[in-house]
Amino acid sequence: MNKITLRTDDTIDAIYRYERKTRLTRPLIGAEIPAGFPSPAQDYIESSLDLNELLIEHPTATFFVRVQGFSMINAGISPDDILIVDRALEPGHRKIIIAILEGELTVKRLLINDNRWFLTPENPEFSAVEISEDSDFQVWGVVTYAIHQVR
């Protein structure tokens, strides 16, 4: 991945371009895995799953960003997570977006109420910011997936 360096606030660490060089296929197990009590295993492979096709809808408009900071922790986004960002998608109410506010990149949930826009963190220790007509504001992209380790 090619790294792009931009000035950012404490929520974005780095931005990377998406480059599809090869297919990334892995076996897809055809059984649903219960998250409750174990059930007898159905050991067969249904098909192959290409992660590029699953995760990337608009390849030329897709970037990755590495998260820094804790403002989105209650949305399941933690420091060092990689976010997949699609710049071809329209931002909308309750979407998690990457925004440029006053020259700084940030990841926040967009709330729209009576034509008023708010960048809202998912951590009560941080405050929401209302976007005014005087704000230097731009939506950079819509977050589609968060990738993080579970161990």
Backbone torsions as a table, in degrees:
resi	resn	phi	psi	omega
1	MET	NA	139.8	176.1
2	ASN	-86.9	126.9	-178.5
3	LYS	-87.5	135.3	174.8
4	ILE	-111.0	132.9	179.2
5	THR	-106.0	123.3	175.4
6	LEU	-131.4	156.4	174.2
7	ARG	-69.8	129.4	-176.5
8	THR	-136.7	161.2	173.0
9	ASP	-81.6	-161.2	-174.6
10	ASP	-81.7	10.2	-177.8
11	THR	-106.7	-17.0	179.7
12	ILE	-121.4	127.3	-178.0
13	ASP	-97.7	-40.6	-177.2
14	ALA	-158.6	158.3	177.6
15	ILE	-124.6	136.6	-179.7
16	TYR	-127.8	141.0	174.7
17	ARG	-76.8	149.2	173.4
18	TYR	-86.9	129.7	175.6
19	GLU	-130.7	114.2	178.8
20	ARG	-92.3	102.1	179.8
21	LYS	-98.8	-38.2	-179.5
22	THR	-140.2	160.8	173.6
23	ARG	-74.2	144.7	177.7
24	LEU	-120.2	86.9	-178.1
25	THR	-105.7	142.8	176.7
26	ARG	-139.4	155.6	179.9
27	PRO	-62.7	140.4	174.9
28	LEU	-108.5	116.4	179.9
29	ILE	-72.0	131.1	-173.2
30	GLY	-80.4	0.8	-179.9
31	ALA	-103.9	145.5	172.8
32	GLU	-77.8	137.5	-177.4
33	ILE	-98.9	116.6	-179.0
34	PRO	-71.4	142.2	176.6
35	ALA	-95.4	0.7	179.4
36	GLY	-102.6	-115.6	-179.4
37	PHE	-82.9	145.3	179.1
38	PRO	-62.8	149.1	174.7
39	SER	-130.4	164.8	179.9
40	PRO	-56.0	136.7	-176.9
41	ALA	-73.4	140.4	171.6
42	GLN	-110.6	97.3	-169.3
43	ASP	-90.5	83.2	172.6
44	TYR	-150.4	154.9	179.9
45	ILE	-99.6	124.9	-177.7
46	GLU	-75.5	-47.3	-178.1
47	SER	-170.0	-173.4	172.7
48	SER	-100.8	146.2	-178.7
49	LEU	-119.3	123.7	177.3
50	ASP	-93.1	113.6	-178.2
51	LEU	-62.8	-30.5	175.4
52	ASN	-61.4	-45.5	179.9
53	GLU	-68.4	-35.7	-179.3
54	LEU	-71.0	-42.2	-170.4
55	LEU	-99.2	-19.2	-172.5
56	ILE	-119.3	105.3	179.8
57	GLU	-84.7	-40.0	-178.3
58	HIS	-123.7	86.6	-172.9
59	PRO	-54.8	-41.7	-176.7
60	THR	-74.6	-14.0	-179.3
61	ALA	-108.4	10.1	-174.2
62	THR	-104.0	135.6	176.8
63	PHE	-133.7	165.9	174.4
64	PHE	-118.3	143.0	173.2
65	VAL	-128.8	146.4	175.7
66	ARG	-100.8	130.7	-175.1
67	VAL	-86.0	144.6	174.0
68	GLN	-134.8	140.4	178.6
69	GLY	97.7	174.3	-169.8
70	PHE	-120.0	12.4	-173.4
71	SER	-70.1	-16.5	-178.0
72	MET	-116.6	20.5	-173.8
73	ILE	-59.6	-36.5	-178.9
74	ASN	-77.9	-5.0	172.2
75	ALA	-96.2	6.0	-179.2
76	GLY	82.9	17.6	179.9
77	ILE	-111.7	115.8	-174.4
78	SER	-115.7	164.4	174.5
79	PRO	-54.7	140.9	-179.7
80	ASP	77.3	-2.4	172.8
81	ASP	-64.5	151.7	173.5
82	ILE	-104.1	126.1	176.4
83	LEU	-102.8	137.7	173.1
84	ILE	-93.3	124.4	-173.8
85	VAL	-119.8	125.5	179.4
86	ASP	-107.9	113.6	-178.6
87	ARG	-80.9	-8.7	179.4
88	ALA	-85.3	-13.8	-178.2
89	LEU	-84.7	146.0	177.3
90	GLU	-80.3	135.1	175.5
91	PRO	-70.8	149.0	179.7
92	GLY	-150.2	171.9	-179.8
93	HIS	-55.5	129.1	178.1
94	ARG	75.2	2.0	175.5
95	LYS	-75.4	146.2	172.6
96	ILE	-88.2	127.9	-174.6
97	ILE	-127.6	161.3	165.7
98	ILE	-101.8	124.9	-177.6
99	ALA	-125.2	155.8	169.9
100	ILE	-109.8	115.6	-179.6
101	LEU	-123.6	117.7	-179.5
102	GLU	54.0	40.8	176.3
103	GLY	82.2	1.9	-177.9
104	GLU	-115.4	136.4	174.9
105	LEU	-80.0	142.2	177.1
106	THR	-151.1	155.7	172.9
107	VAL	-112.5	125.1	-179.3
108	LYS	-151.9	165.5	173.3
109	ARG	-86.9	132.5	178.9
110	LEU	-88.9	123.0	174.5
111	LEU	-115.3	130.4	179.3
112	ILE	-119.3	122.4	-177.3
113	ASN	-139.2	115.1	-179.3
114	ASP	52.3	48.7	-179.6
115	ASN	62.5	15.1	172.9
116	ARG	-103.6	132.4	-178.5
117	TRP	-106.2	137.5	178.2
118	PHE	-130.3	136.8	169.0
119	LEU	-95.7	115.0	-170.4
120	THR	-116.6	124.5	175.3
121	PRO	-74.7	163.0	175.8
122	GLU	-111.9	50.8	177.5
123	ASN	-157.5	120.9	-175.4
124	PRO	-64.0	-11.1	177.8
125	GLU	-79.1	-7.2	-179.3
126	PHE	-116.5	154.0	-178.0
127	SER	-103.7	148.9	173.7
128	ALA	-72.9	155.5	178.4
129	VAL	-123.7	126.5	174.6
130	GLU	-84.6	135.8	178.0
131	ILE	-89.4	116.5	180.0
132	SER	-100.5	171.7	177.5
133	GLU	-62.3	-26.0	-179.2
134	ASP	-85.1	-8.7	-177.8
135	SER	-70.5	140.0	170.0
136	ASP	-85.4	95.6	-168.5
137	PHE	-136.3	139.1	175.3
138	GLN	-151.1	136.3	172.2
139	VAL	-81.3	124.2	-178.1
140	TRP	-91.2	-29.1	179.4
141	GLY	175.2	168.8	179.5
142	VAL	-107.0	131.2	178.9
143	VAL	-76.2	128.0	-179.7
144	THR	-107.2	-31.6	-179.8
145	TYR	-148.3	152.2	171.9
146	ALA	-118.4	131.5	-180.0
147	ILE	-113.1	123.2	177.7
148	HIS	-150.1	156.9	176.8
149	GLN	-76.3	147.5	178.7
150	VAL	-106.9	6.8	177.9
151	ARG	-109.5	NA	NA
